[in-house]
Amino acid sequence: MKKKLIITLLSIFLSVGINQVTAQTAPNPPGNGSSGNQSSGGGAPIGGGLFILLGLGAAYGGAKGYKFLKIEKKGDVSI
């Protein structure tokens, strides 16, 4: 129980710390014609990758469900 608590707290601490470090924006170089720290407005498109991950997750869940139902029909309860 204590080991799981330590691992959970450490994971939360590291994920929050990494989020704070990566959330910083870089200042614009001098002489670029804009004032202050402005984001470039661009970003990586995540649409295609998101649909691939959702599809793989659905396929994995379907396979696990099919295997569970197949075993359940045989009468063998152990998985």
C-alpha positions in Angstrom: 0.0 0.0 0.0 2.8 2.4 0.9 4.7 1.6 -2.2 1.7 2.3 -4.4 1.1 5.6 -2.7 4.7 6.7 -3.2 4.6 5.8 -6.8 1.3 7.6 -7.4 2.5 10.8 -5.6 5.8 10.7 -7.5 4.0 10.3 -10.8 1.7 13.2 -10.0 4.6 15.4 -8.9 6.7 14.7 -12.0 3.8 15.2 -14.4 2.9 18.5 -12.9 6.5 19.6 -12.9 7.0 18.6 -16.5 3.8 20.4 -17.4 5.1 23.6 -15.8 8.4 23.5 -17.6 7.0 22.8 -21.0 4.2 25.4 -20.7 6.7 28.2 -21.0 6.8 30.1 -24.3 10.1 31.2 -25.8 10.5 35.0 -26.3 10.6 36.4 -29.8 14.1 37.2 -31.1 14.8 41.0 -31.3 14.0 42.7 -34.6 11.2 40.4 -35.7 8.6 43.2 -36.0 6.3 42.1 -33.2 6.1 43.4 -29.6 6.0 41.2 -26.6 5.9 37.4 -26.4 3.5 36.3 -29.0 2.9 32.7 -30.0 3.4 31.7 -33.7 -0.2 30.5 -33.9 1.0 27.2 -35.4 0.9 23.8 -33.9 1.1 20.1 -34.7 -2.1 18.7 -36.2 -3.4 15.9 -33.9 -6.5 14.8 -35.9 -5.0 11.9 -37.8 -3.0 10.4 -34.9 -6.0 10.8 -32.6 -8.2 8.7 -34.9 -5.6 6.1 -35.3 -5.2 5.7 -31.5 -9.0 5.6 -31.0 -9.3 2.9 -33.7 -6.5 0.8 -32.2 -8.1 1.1 -28.8 -11.5 0.1 -30.1 -9.9 -2.9 -31.9 -8.1 -4.0 -28.8 -11.2 -3.7 -26.7 -13.2 -5.6 -29.2 -10.7 -8.4 -29.4 -10.6 -8.7 -25.6 -14.4 -8.7 -25.4 -14.6 -11.4 -28.2 -12.1 -13.5 -26.3 -14.0 -13.1 -23.1 -17.3 -14.1 -24.7 -15.7 -17.1 -26.5 -14.2 -18.4 -23.2 -17.5 -17.7 -21.4 -19.5 -19.8 -23.9 -17.1 -22.8 -23.3 -17.8 -22.6 -19.6 -14.2 -22.0 -18.6 -14.2 -19.2 -16.2 -10.5 -18.7 -15.8 -8.9 -16.0 -18.0 
